[in-house]
Amino acid sequence: MSKISMIGTITCQDGKADEMAGVLAQMVEAASDEPGVEIYSYHRGEDDRFFFFALMTDEAAMQNHGQSEAMQAAMQAFGPLMAEPPQMSPATPVAAIGFDV
């Protein structure tokens, strides 16, 4: 079974970056209990943009992601802060430092 990663960009509404950062921290907390989650991270960039990277043990873990009550609650708060739909791309890791491929 191959691990699967998700890489994405999220643009939040003007003036909502601090609020978005708080919601994203809640999403990371919620993901910490999900089976198969190896890495789940958000990174703040310029211009109210955030970057996302996740690594899951397999496709099943990716498909089951976001089903917990805690994640559902965090995702409800996330939606209204976005300026546009997130741009997400699934990928298969091929080489890395810091985690096994």
FENSULPE-V148381 format. One record per residue. RES is the residue in three letters. PHI is phi as a letter, one per 30 degrees, with the letter a starting at -180 (NA if undefined). OMEGA is omega in whole degrees, 0 to 359 (* if undefined). NEAR is the number of other C-alpha atoms within 12 Angstrom. Layout:
RES	PHI	OMEGA	NEAR
RES	PHI	OMEGA	NEAR
This chain:
MET	NA	179	11
SER	c	171	18
LYS	d	178	27
ILE	b	177	30
SER	c	176	33
MET	b	181	33
ILE	b	184	26
GLY	a	177	24
THR	b	180	27
ILE	b	176	33
THR	c	180	32
CYS	c	180	31
GLN	d	178	22
ASP	e	177	17
GLY	i	183	16
LYS	c	185	23
ALA	d	180	26
ASP	d	178	20
GLU	d	178	22
MET	d	179	34
ALA	e	177	31
GLY	d	179	20
VAL	d	180	30
LEU	d	175	34
ALA	d	176	26
GLN	d	179	25
MET	d	177	33
VAL	d	177	29
GLU	e	181	23
ALA	d	181	26
ALA	d	184	35
SER	d	179	23
ASP	c	182	22
GLU	d	178	28
PRO	d	176	24
GLY	i	178	25
VAL	d	178	31
GLU	c	177	28
ILE	b	179	29
TYR	b	189	34
SER	b	174	29
TYR	b	183	28
HIS	b	183	24
ARG	c	177	24
GLY	c	180	17
GLU	d	173	14
ASP	h	177	18
ASP	h	177	25
ARG	c	177	29
PHE	b	178	32
PHE	c	187	28
PHE	b	171	30
PHE	b	175	28
ALA	b	175	35
LEU	b	181	34
MET	c	182	36
THR	d	181	29
ASP	a	181	26
GLU	d	180	22
ALA	d	178	17
ALA	d	178	27
MET	d	180	29
GLN	d	181	19
ASN	d	181	19
HIS	e	174	32
GLY	i	184	27
GLN	d	182	20
SER	d	178	19
GLU	d	180	16
ALA	d	180	23
MET	d	179	26
GLN	d	179	19
ALA	d	179	20
ALA	d	181	28
MET	d	177	27
GLN	d	178	19
ALA	d	182	22
PHE	d	185	30
GLY	e	183	23
PRO	d	180	18
LEU	d	183	30
MET	d	175	29
ALA	d	180	23
GLU	a	179	17
PRO	d	178	16
PRO	d	176	21
GLN	c	183	19
MET	b	180	18
SER	b	174	17
PRO	d	180	21
ALA	a	174	22
THR	c	180	22
PRO	d	178	22
VAL	c	178	13
ALA	a	182	11
ALA	a	166	11
ILE	c	177	8
GLY	j	174	9
PHE	a	179	16
ASP	d	179	16
VAL	d	*	20
